[in-house]
Structures are given as structure tokens and as C-alpha cells.
Amino acid sequence: MHIKSPPQPPNIAWGLNNIAAFYRSPLNFLLQLGNKYNGVCAIKIGKQAINLVSHPDLVSQVLVDQQDKFPKWRLHDEILAQYLDYDAGVSAFDSAFYKTQRRVVQPAFHARAIDSYVEGVVDETYQVSCQWPVDVEHDIVKQFAELSLQVIARVLFRINVFDRIGSINREVADVQTQVGRQILNFFVLPSWLPKSTSRPNLATINSLTSEALASHSGNPAGSSDLLSVILGTMAQNGEDLDQRLAENMLLMLLVSAYDTTATALCWLFFLLSQFPAVEQKLLAEIHGVVGNRPITSANLSHLTYTEMVIKEVLRLYPPVWLILREANEDVEVGGYDLKKGSLVIVSPYVTQRSPKLFAEPDTFNPDRFEEAAIDSILRYSYFPFGLGPHYCIGQPLAMMSLKVMLATLLPRFQWISRGTRSMDMGDKLFHSDRYFQHMMLNSRS
């Protein structure tokens, strides 16, 4: 078979046209390319070769079948080293650091462990939401960030962070902004310009992880929280805790779980405000399964429509929307030659909105995930939490938390949008606060 170079969109003046389009809206730029080329396309920005891989068969080659030839992008580790205490010269995700972390954390995400966290999610969701004033507008980004942070801190450490929510939110926002700028700068600025290497201030988050480890040191398996499960498993195996590894692990779990949950809740309740028939069907299921009692782990498997709604939200707005890999040798993918050192982009956002894979891909339609229709979804066309060995280990926790929080909040509150204007994810990576409006919170009682 003749191996050829991937097709390229027009490249004007060293890719200035691509730089401008990417800067205006990275996701819309990638989505347009994915829909036009439906497989692989090469984007030239200056001297940098970037390959967008969007067809499910080719996505699986990059993330699963040939994943050893596509390690994580080297700049990813340079950025990560600014937030974690590890040697930037050693890949955090392709080394003993990552493998040890994965093995240590895995038991905390088994089904039995996930079930043990349900009560904590219910309690924190109820306690925080009882403080929300009704019949007033709320900034839903702030509202769900604070709720998610309190819930995730309870699940991870069994620690109350209410008095530190503001500081932690600011630190997480600073991290997201700096990471976004560094990724954006890589694409749009010349390589010879000096890059920022300043370490962001994570004093509150670091003190929280240290406090969590100290509070669990004498009682490794005494509570139903994730850290207790991890420490209990290590104690049973006769393993000692590496302080640096543990603090890095907890920081990553906290930030990723909190951001994923908060963002999904924002999109979820906004979409429900726009689709009242979906909201009513969801309410009917929750009332029928849960009734007027707090939700329990036994209820989760019966909330089938609730899961369909959440899956559809994650199809439209996946928490992992940009996956960056770098070819460590010349590789053939789908009959195209990807050169060693070239950057490879895989985007769940792009693939999951392809009109060739999903009918009316921009429409919110939870019914596409009903059991009778699920077989029509092509394998590897839906991967909101990634694929392969770097698949998000926290997926079971995220799905459980979203189900429980939705089933706890929706029967008590209704969020009402001031309008029906179209909202899109746009360039959320860089300006997440611009894409959600204030919404009116009403009580259903």
C-alpha cells in the first residue's frame, strides 16, 4: 500500500491563517477540520507539524493499538512539572511514577469502593445546597464549583473545605489559565521567544493534601473515603507511603475530579433549562426510583434515563476534550505517514460531534444512548474520558457523583435560563468563565 502524507488545509504565510483561526476558537477550528477531512489532516503552524486524527478507527490506532508509538506530548510534562514535585526530565505519565500511581489508586475506584462514597456525596450535596437562596440569580460556574469542591474533598479525604473554597477556586482557576496560555502560546508564538517557567501558588491546595495525609496517618482504613481505601490497600500489601508521590497523586485527583464535575453540572443544568421535556422525564424517573428518600447506591443502576442524559452531556461537552500525543518514530496511520516528532491531536469533542457518526450531532438528544440504539454507536466514536492505558481512572467516580448530585438537586430546585441563546464550548480551555450566564434558581416545593 502506498503511504502518503495527510491532506492539508490552506497554509498561508507560515500558517498565520491557521494561527488566527485557532486563536479565535480552538475547538471550532478543529471541528471544522475534522468534519472536512474525516480521518487525518496535517496543519502547519510555522515549522510545527500538527496532525488531527478524528476518525474512530484511526483514533484507536493512536490511543490503543499503537499507543507505544504515541507517548504523551513532551511539553505536557514540562507544564506538569510546574505544579507537581517531580523531575521534569522524567515523564510523569510514561514512567514508574505513573505506573505506581495507577496501581496504588486503582482499588479506590472499584465498584464496592464507589458504592461506599455515595452517602458522602448525598450529605455534602444536601448540606451545601441548603444554603442556596432561591428566587434569585446565581453564577452557576461559582455555584457548582463550590459544590463540587466540597463534595470531592469529602469523597477524597473526608475533610470539610468550606472555609477554603474561595482560595482553592482561585488557585485552580490560575492553574487552568496558565496551562491554557502555555498551550496556546506553543501554537501561536515563535519557538525562540522565552517561555514562562514560574510556579503557580498552590499554597491552599498543598496544605489541604498535607492535612489529609496527616489526618489519615494513624488510621489508614478507618473511613469511607478514597484516601482511606488507598492507604488501607497499601497497608494490607505491606507497602510504605511515599510522601511526594502521595501529595502529587492527591493534587491531581482533586483538581481533575473537581473540574470535571463542576463543568459537567453547568452544562447539564443549562441544557435541562432549554429542554423541559427531558427535564420532566428525568424528574419522573428520579421520583419513581428514589422517591422522597435520599438516593442510595442500590438506586444507581435503576436510573437508566439519568445515565443517558449524563452521557449525552458528556458527548457534547467532554471533560477530556483535547488529547495530545507525539510520534516517537515515523508511523503509518490509516495509510498516512506521520513523521517522528510530529504532534498528534485527538479530540473527543471533534469525533463525538461528527455528522458521519451521530445524527444531528449538535442536538441534545439523550435517547441516542437508550439500549435499543446504543449498538449503532461506532466503537471508539464516544470516549469522553479518553481511551487506552491513559483512560481516566476516575470515570466511575465522576459518573456516580453526577448521578447522585443530579438526583439530589433536581427534585428540589429548578434552574431557569434568562434566554435561549445558543451556547457552545468555544475556547473553554482559555476562557471558561465566559460561556455560562447567570441562571435563576427556583424551589420546586
N, C-alpha and C positions, 0 to 999 in steps of 0.2 A: 504493500500500500504506500502510495506517495504521501509523505508527510509535508505539510505546508505550513506557512506562517498564518496566524489568526488574522481575520479581517480587521481593518482599522477604520474608525470614523475619520472624517477630515481632520487633518493636523495642520494648523496654521501658525506660523511664527513660533516654532519650538513648542507648540502646544498651548499657546496663550488662550486660544478659544476654549480648549478643554479646562484649563485652569479657571477661566472666568465662569464657565458653566458649573464646574464642581464647587467653586466658592459660593455661588448663589444658592445652590441647593444640592448637596452631595447625593442624597437619596433619589431625587427626581432625575438627576443626571445619569446615575447608574441604572435606574429603572427604564429610562428611555433606551439606553444602550442594550440592556437585557432583552427588552421586547423586540428591538430591531434585529439583533443578531442571534438571539435564542440559542446560545451554546457557549462560544468563546469569542471574545473580541479583545484586541490589543489597543491600549490607549497610550499614546506617547505624551509625556509631560516633561519637557526638557530632554535630558538623557535617560530618564527613568522609564523603563518598560513596565507597564501595568496590564495584567490580563484579568478581565472579568469573566468568571466562569459561572453560568447561570442555569444550564440545563441539568435536571436531576441526575441523569446518567453520568455526566461529567463532574458534577458536584461530588458524587460518591467516589469517583476516582481520586479527587484531590483530598478529601477528608477521611476516606475509609480505605479503598483498595490500594492506593499508592501513598498513603499518609506519611510513610517514612521518607519520601522524596520531597515532602512539603512541610517542613517544620515551621513553627511559628516565626513570624517576621522578627528579625533581629532587633529592630527598633522597639518592638513591643517590650523586650526585656530591658532595654535601656531606659524606657519610660517607667517600667515597673520598679526598677531599682531605686527610683527616686522616692518611692512610697514604702518599700519593704527593705528590711535589713538583710540583704544578701549581696553577694558579689555579682556585679553586672556582667562580668566576663563569663559567668556560668549561666546557662539558660535555665531559668526557673521552671520552665514547663517541659523541658526535654532532658531533665537530669534527675539525680537522686532526690533532689528537693521535691519535685513534682510527684514522683512515684511514691515517695514516702508519705507525702501529704494525702494522696489519693487513698492509699491503703489504710492510713490511720482514720480518715474521715468516713470511709465507706460504710461501716456498721451503723453510723448515726443516721443514715438515710434508708435503712432497710424498713420494710413495711411496718414491723412491730414498733420500731422506734418512732416512725412518723405518727402512728396512732397515739403514742404517748404524749405527743406535743399538742394534740387537738385542744385539750382543756385549757392550756395556757393561751392559745390563740383566741379562744372564745372569751376568756376572762379579760384579757387586755383589750380586745376589740370593744367589749361591752363597757368597760371602765372608761376608756378614752372617749368613746362616742357619747357617753352620758354627759360629758362636759361641753358638747357642741350646742350652741344656741340655735334654735330653729326660727324659721320665718325671716332669716337674714341671708345675705350672700356670703359665700365662703370662697376663699382662694383654694381651689381643690388641690393644687400642687402642694401647698403648705399643709393642708389638712391631711392628705393621705401620706405625705412624707412623715409627718409626726406620728400618725397612727402606725404606719409600717415599721418605723424605727422602734417604737415601744414594743410592738408585737415580736419583731425579730430579736430584739435584745432579750426578751423573756424566753423565747424558744432556744436561743443560742446559749445564754448564760444564766437565766433566771435572775436578772438584775433589772431594777427599775431605773430608767434613764430620763424620767420626765423632766427633771431639773436641768438636764444637759442636752435636751433635744435641740435647742437653738444652736448651740455650739457645734454639735455633731452635724447638723444640717449644713451649716456654713462650711465646715471642713470638707464634707462630701461634695458640696457644690464647687468648692475650689479645686478639688481633685478632678472632677468631671470637666470643668472649664479648662484647666491646664492640659489635661490629656487631649481634649478636643483640639486645642490650639496647636499642640505639638504635632498631632496627626495632620491637621490642616496645613501647618507650615511645611511639613515634609513634602506635601504635594505642590504647594504654590510658591515656595521660596527657593532661591538658588542654594545648592548644597554648600557653597563656600561661605554663606553667612553664618556667624556664630549662633549656636543654639543655647537656649536657657537650660541650665543644669541645677537650678535652685530646688531645694527640697521643700515641699509644701508643709505648712504647720498642721500636724495631726495630733496635737497635744491631748485633746479630749478623747479622741478615739484610742490613742495609745494607752492613756491612763485607764480607759474602760477595759481594754483587753488584759492589762496587767492586773486590774482589780478582779476580773473574772477568774483568772488563773489562781490568784491568791485565795479567793473565797472557796475554790474547789480543791485546794491542795491537800487538805486533811480529810476530805470526804469525796473521793473520786467517783463514786456511783450512787450518791445519796439523793439525787433529784431527777425529775423527768425533764431534763433539758439536754440539748445536743452536746454540750461540753462534758456533761456527766457521762453520757454514753461513750464518748470518745475516750475519756480518762479511765472509765470502768473497763473497757475493752483492752486498753493498754496494760492496765494492772493485771488483768487475767492472763495476758500473754507474757507477763514479766518484763515489759518494756518500760524504759525510763523516758520521761518527757524532756524534749529539747526545747528550752525556753524560747529561743529565737524562732524555731520552726513553728511553735505553738502560737506565738504572737502574730507572725505573718499570716498563718492559716486563719486565725480568728478575724484579723482585719479584713482579709479578702472575703471571707464568708459574710461578715457583717455588711460591708459596702455593697457587694453584689446582690445579696438576698434582699436588702432593704430597697435598693434602687429598682430591682426587677418588680417587686411587689407594689411599690408606690406608683410607678409608671403604669403598670397594668391596671391598677384600680382607677386611675384618672381616665384612661381610655374606656374602661368598662362602664363607669357610671355616666360618662358623657354619651357614649353610644346608646345606653339604655334610655337616656333622656330624649334621644332622637327616634327611637324605635319602641313606642309604647306597647305594641302587640308582643314584642319579645319580652319586655319587662313584665307584662301581665302573665304570660305563660311561665316565666321564671318564678314569679311570686306564687302561682298556683302549685308548682312543683314543690317549692320550699315549704309551703303550708301543708301540703299533703304528706310530705316525708318527715318533716321536722315538727310540725305543729307549733304550739306555743312554748315548747321546751327549748333549752339550749341545744345546739347541734352536738352530736357525739360522733366518734369515729365509726360507729356502726351505721350511721346515716349516709356516709360519704359515697359509698358505691351505688346508692339508690338515687343520687342527684345527677341523673344522666343528662338532662337538658342543661343543667347548670354547667356541667363539664363541656358540653357542646358550645355554650356561649363563651366560656373562657378560652377554649381552643380557637374559636373564630376571632376573638380579640387578639390573641397571640399570633394568628395568621396575618392579620392586618398590621399589627404593631409588635413584632417580635422583640423580646428583650435583648437577644443577641442578633443585631441586625447587620453587623459587619464583621466578617471573619478574614483575617489577614494571614497569608502564608507566603513563604519564599522558596522558590525551587532551588534545591541544593545540587542539582545536576540538570542536564538537558532532559526533558521529559516529554513524551508524546501523550496528549490528552485529546481524545475524540478526533484523531487524525491531524491534530495541530501540534506544532513544535513550540514548547515553552522553554525558553532559554534559561540556563543556570543563572541564578541571581535575580531573575525577574520576580516582581511582586505579583502575587495571585490574590484576587479579591473574590470571596464567595459571600453572597448576601441573601440570607433568608427573606429579607424584605423584598428583594427583586424576584427571586424564584417563586415566592408564595403569592405574588401579585401578577404572575404571568397569565395572560388570557388564553394561552395554549394549554395551561394546566388547570385553571379554575374558571368556571363560567362566571361572568360578571365579577371579575376579581376584586374590584374596588368596592363592592357592595357588602355590607354587613349581613351575613346570612348564616346563622348557626346551624340551619338544617343541613348544610353540606357535610356536617360531621355526625349525622344520625347513622345508626348502624347499617341501614339499607344502602346508604350512599358512600360509606367510608371506603369500600373496596375500589371505588372509582378514582380515589386519590392516588396518583402515581407515587411509588416508593421514592423517597428522598426529595419529594417536592414540598414536604412540610417538615421543617426542622427548626422551630423557634428557639430551641435550646442547644443548637449545634448538633454535630454528628461525630462519630468515630471516638478515638481514645480521649479526646478533649471535650466530649459531650458534657454539658453542665451537670455536675453531680447533684446539684441542689434542686433539680427539676421536680422530684416527688414532694419536697418541702414547699416549693413555690405553688404547685397545683393544690396541695392540701390547704395552704394558707389562704389562697384566693377563694377556694370553695367555702371555707369556714367563715371568712370575713364577709363574703357576699351574702351567705345565708343568715348571718347575724345582723347585717346592716339593712338589707333591702326591705324586710318586713317592717322595719321601724322608721325608715327615712325614705324620702324621695328627693332626688337631685333634679332641679329644673334649669334647663339652659335658657338664657335670655333670647336666644335666636336659634336658627337652624343653619347658620353659615357652615360651609364645608371646612373641615379641619383636616390637616394632613400632618404626617410625622415630620415632613420637611427636613430641615437640618437640625433635628433634635439633639444630635451629638454636641452641637456647639451652642444652641440657644433653647434649651428645653423649656425655659420659663415662658417663652413667647407663644406656646401653642395650646395653652389652656386658658379659658376665660373663667371669671367668677361665676359660680352657679348658686342658685337659691336652694337652701336646704329646708324642706318641709317635713313635719312629723306626720306619719300615717295614722296615728292614734286619734 
